[in-house]
Amino acid sequence: MTNTKLLVTGGSGFIGTNLITYCLKHGIDVINVDWNPPLDVSHKPHWINCDILDQDALQKVFSDYQPTHVVHLAARADTDEQQDMAAYLQNTEGTRHVLECVKNTPSIERLIVTSTQFVCQPGYYPQHDEDYNPVNLYGMTKILTEQFTRHASLSCSWTIIRPTTIWGPWSLRYRDVFFKTLKSGLYFHPSKENVIRSYGYVNNVVFQIMQILTLEEEKVNGKVFYVGDEPFELKEWVNTVSQVLTGKKVNIIPTGLVKTMASIGDILTAFKIRFPITSGRFRSMTSSYVTPMDDTINVLGKAPYSIQQGVEETINWYKTISAQVSKPEPDIPRKRYFYTAPTYQMQQA
């Protein structure tokens, strides 16, 4: 990517950290625009402290850097909020600000905007790219992210990506919950068979992002790609992680017993008592969630890392580096936004 200048929003997050690492390793000129400092301290020289909700500050970053390519990853990505759309302003107003900055920056040739698999429920197979059935409020905000992108009248090439469940180095959630529980011997897995999930090793996702930025424009412009790996049996993946981390397979117990324990976990959680299993986690362990990956593989190519390779790299990071990584705190005070989130009307295809 000679003469490329890549601007990444949200480059201090999990996927962003791996993308920045790839760029630096391959000599790509890159900056990370984020209100959090980088997870990897070696990325700090490439970090610009900026809140995407501050449109004037964001426009200055774009104008000063004059990027040729933009990957918009910045978002509130948890699914905790179920009622207040304003809690996800980064996903709605933040995306609108990024799109406006892209329109105001003629040097930009390509844009990737990040959505989510949660724009469609598990078991719902969309008939086209604008066929939606969101899982939750977070998924609804990402539908808006997609619609804002489609209707932004951009002059550059644009692509929407929908990450599946992504795992790998620099995921603090996996470090602090799954790996910790697995290492302690407290993890147990339901006996239910044939739970098929769409997961993605993060460096395969980085490969797919770079493919979108470099393939012929007609292959990617205006397209939507799910990013991640081909669907696999969840228990096999869990066992692979367990064997690399602990040297043995996971404990398997009857599904009904896990469900009972999850109900107990719900009660304890209501009293702010932490418990390793809740109904939400139980559903994710026992429900298939398959996303259509054929277009991704056909257009972007086969991802370079096997599940085994990804697990080995991830556990190596977990054992050697992860303990030194703290959850980042912003260096600038969070601005308070007093305007009410607009009432958005999702457009029908």
N, C-alpha and C positions, 0 to 999 in steps of 0.2 A: 504493500500500500504506500508507494512512493508519493510524497507530497501530501499525504493525508494528515488532517488535523481533526482529531476525534474528541468531541465533547460528550462526556457521560454524565447525566444527572443521576444522583443516587449511587455514585461510585464507591461510597463508604459502606454500602450494604453488602450482603452475602454474594449475590451474583456479580455486582459491580466490582467487588474486590478481586474476584477471579478474572474478570474482564480486564481490569487495569493491569494486573500481573501479566497477563498474556501480551498486552500492548507494549509494556516496558521491556519484556523479554525479547520481543520482535522489533524493537526500535521504532515503534509507532508513536508519533507525537500525540499525547493525550492529556486532557485535564478532567478532573473530577469535581463536579459542582454539587455540593452537598452541605447541609447545615450541621452534619456530624463530622468529626474528624475521622480519618481512615482507620479501619481495623488494623491494617498492616502499616506500621509506622514508617516503613520505607517509602510509602506512597505520599507522604506529607508534602514533599516539594511540588507535587502535581495536583494538590487540593486547593480549591477555591471555596472559601466559606460563604455560602449563599443560600438563602431560603427561596425556593421557587415560587412561594406566594408573594414575594417582594418583586413585582414585575420590573420596576425600574432598575433594581440591582441586578436582576437576571439579564435584562437587556444590555446592561453595561458589560457583563461578562461575555455575552455573545459578540457584541460590537468590538470589544478589545481583542478577543481571540480569533475571530473570523474562522470558525470551524468549517470543514468541508463535509464532515459526517457527524451525526448526532444519534446517540442511543439514550432514550429517555426511560430510565429505570426508577426514578424517584417516585415514591408512593408510600402511603400508609398501607401495609400489606397484611396486617392481622385481621382476623374476622370477629373480634370481640364485640364491636358495636353492632347492634341489631336494629336501632331505631333512628338515630340522629345522623342524617346525611352530612351535616356540617362537620362531623368528626372526620370525614374523609375529604376535606377540602384540597389536600395535596393531589388527590386523584382526579378531582374535577377542575377546580379553579387553577390548580398548579399545572395541570396538563394544558389548559387553555393558554396560560402564560407562556409555556414552552412553545406551543404552536405559533403564538403571535411572534415570539422572538425568532423562530425559524423563518417565518414569512418576511421578517424585517432584515434577514441576513442573506443576501444574494449568493454568498460564497458556498452555501450549503447545497450539496449534491444529493445526499441520502439521509433519511431519517428512519429510525426504528422506534416504535412506540410500544411499550409493554402493557399488555392486558393480563388476563389470567384464564385458566381452565374453568374457573368458577362462574364464567358467564353462562355456562350450561350445567344443569343438574347431572349427577351420575345416572347413567342409563338413558339419557336423552341424547339422541344423535341428530345434530343440526343438519338441515337440508341445504343450507347455504351459510355464508359468512355472517349474515345479519339475522340469523334465526337464533333467538336467545331464550334461555330459560334459567335465570340466575339462581345460584345456590343460596345467596344471602345478600345483605346490604353491600358488602364489599364487592361482590360480583356485579351488583347493579351499578356501582360507581365506575367499574371498569367497562361496562357497556357504554356508559357516557364517554369514557376515555376514547373508546373506539369510534363512537359517533362524532365526537368533536374532531377527531383526526380525519375522518372521511369527508366531513363538510367544511374543512378549513381552507379549501381552494389553494393547496400548496403547489408551488411551482417545482419542487424537488421530488425525487422518487421517495415514496414512503411505504413502510411495511409495518404491520401489526404482528406482534408475537404473543402467544398465550402460553406461558410456562405451565408445565404440569407440577407435580410435587418434586421440588428440586432439593438435592442433598449434595454434600461434599465438603471440602475444606472451607473454613471460615463461616460455617453455619453455627452460630452460637446456640440456636434452638436445639439442634441435634446434639451439640456438645453438652448442654446443660440438662437435657431431659433424657433423650433416648440412650446416648452412649453412657451417661452416668448411671442410669438404671440398669443397663445391660452389664456394665462392669461390676456393679455391686451384687449381681446375681438375683436381683429382685424382679427382673423382667420375666413375664410369662406371656405366651402367645396362645390364642384360642385354637382349638383343634380343627375348626372349620377349614375345609379344603377348597381349592380353586378360587381363592380371592385374587382377582386380577387387577393390578393397579398400573396407572401411567405415572411413572416416576422419571426423574432425569438426573444424571450425574452432571454436576455444574460445569465441568470443563467440556462436556459434550454440548451443553447449551452455549458456551463461549464459542465453540467451533461453529455452531449453527448461526450465531450472531455474525461472526466474521464472514461466513459464506454469504449471508444476506447483503453485507456491505461490499462484497467484491464480485459477486456473480453478475452476469449481464442484466441490465436494468429490466428488460422485459420479463425476466423470470421472477422478479420479486416485487415490482412496483404495483402498489394497490392490493397486495396479497396479504392473507392471514395465514400464519403458520403456528401450529402447536409446537413448542420446543421441549425436548426431553428425549427419553429413550423409548424404544418399543415396549409395549405393555408386558409385564411379567407377573409371575405368581409371587404374591407378597411374602409368603412364608420362606420361599427360597432366598429372597433378598435378605430377610431378617437373619436367616441361618448363616448366610455368607458373611454378614457383618459380625455376627456373634463369633464365628469360628476365627476370623482374623483378629478380633479384639480379645477374645477370652480363650480361644483354643477349643471351644466346644459349641454344640448346637444349643438353641434356646430351649427353655422349659415349655412343654406343651401341656395345657390343661383343658378340660372340657369347656366348650363354648358357653354352656349354661352357667357354669360356675363363674366364668369371667363376667358374664352379664350381671349376675348377682353382686359381684364385687364392684362393678361399675355403678350400680344403683347406690351402694354404700358410699362410693366415692362422690357421687352427686350431693349426698346429704352433708358429708364432711366439707366439701368444697363450699357449700352454702354458708358454712360457719368459718370459712377462710382457713380450713385445715387441709393441708396438701395431702393428696393421695395419688398413687401412681396410675390409677385407672378411673375414668369417668365414662358416662354414656356416649359423649362425643368421641372420645378416643376409641371406645369399643366399636362404634359404628365404622370408624375408619379402618379398624383391624379386621372387620368381618364383611365389609361391603366392597364390591368391585367398583372401580371408577376408571373407565377406559376412554381415552380420547383418540380421535382419528389422526394417525401419524403418517399415513401413506404419502400425502402430498409433501410433507416435510422431508421424508427420506428420498422420494423420487426427485425432488428439486434440489435440495441442499446436500444430498449425499449421505452415505452411512457414517454415523458418528464414530470417531476414532477409538474411544475408550470402551473396553468391555466392563461389565458389572464388576468382575473380579479386580480389574485394574483400578477402577474408581474407588472401590472399597479399600484396597490396599493404600492408595494415595491418601484417602480421607483418614484412615486410622493412623497412618504415619504422622499426618498433621496433628491429629488429636493427641498422640503420645508425645510429640516433640515441641509443638508450638502453642497449642490451644490454651494451655494453662497461663500463658503470658498475656493473653488477649482479654481485655476488659470491654464490657459493653460501653460503647462511646457515649460521652456526654457532650452536648454542643458547647462550643466556645463562645457563642453569642447568645444573648437572651432571646427566648422565643417571643416574637411579636404576637400581640393579641389582635385578632381580627374580629371586629365587632359587627361586621355586616352579616346579615342572615344569608345562609346558603340559598341560592336560587332554587326554585321549584322546577326541576327539569322534567321535560316530557320526552320519554324515550320514543324515538322515531321507528315506525314500523317499515320493514322492507317492502 
